[in-house]
Structures are given as structure tokens and as C-alpha cells.
Amino acid sequence: MALCFHHSVQDDHDKISAAICRLRALTRGGDYAYYADIAHFMAALPLPEPSISRWLTSEADVRSAWRGLVQARQDHLRVST
């Protein structure tokens, strides 16, 4: 999950795709399957299929919150350099 966040912040599409594939493989049994959804949200990628996850708020709100974390980190890194 941390690797997905890192690659999303770096905006490295190849690496985020590879990390998401690995994350999907690790969660294939159903436990923590929502992690792959969150990784897509962080990278601003569409979900490949409808999510089976039940969110406490709307999926759009969850997507926005996770993407917002990535954007905040990107902004912080731009200011720091």
C-alpha cells in the first residue's frame, strides 16, 4: 500500500500499475481487497470493475480523500524543492 502511495506521488504510471497488480494478487482471497481500490483512487485511475467494497461514505468521497492525500504530498514536495 505504501509503495502504491509512493508511485502515485511520483506519478509513475508503470510502477503504480505493477504495484496494483501485485496488491491485487496479494488480496485475491478477499481479505483487504479494498486496498486495490484505494490504490486506484490514489493514482486517479478508474477501477477495472465495479467495487465489491462497502464504503462508509460514497465511493466518490473515498476516492477524493485518497487522491487528496497524494496531491497534498505532491504539493509539499514541490514547495520543499
Stockholm file with secondary structure:
# STOCKHOLM 1.0

chainA/1-81         MALCFHHSVQDDHDKISAAICRLRALTRGGDYAYYADIAHFMAALPLPEPSISRWLTSEADVRSAWRGLVQARQDHLRVST
#=GR chainA/1-81 SS CHHHHHHHHHTCHHHHHHHHHHHHHHTTTSTTTHHHHHHHHHTTCCCSSCCCCCCSSCHHHHHHHHHHHHHHHHHHHHHHC
#=GC SS_cons        CHHHHHHHHHTCHHHHHHHHHHHHHHTTTSTTTHHHHHHHHHTTCCCSSCCCCCCSSCHHHHHHHHHHHHHHHHHHHHHHC
//
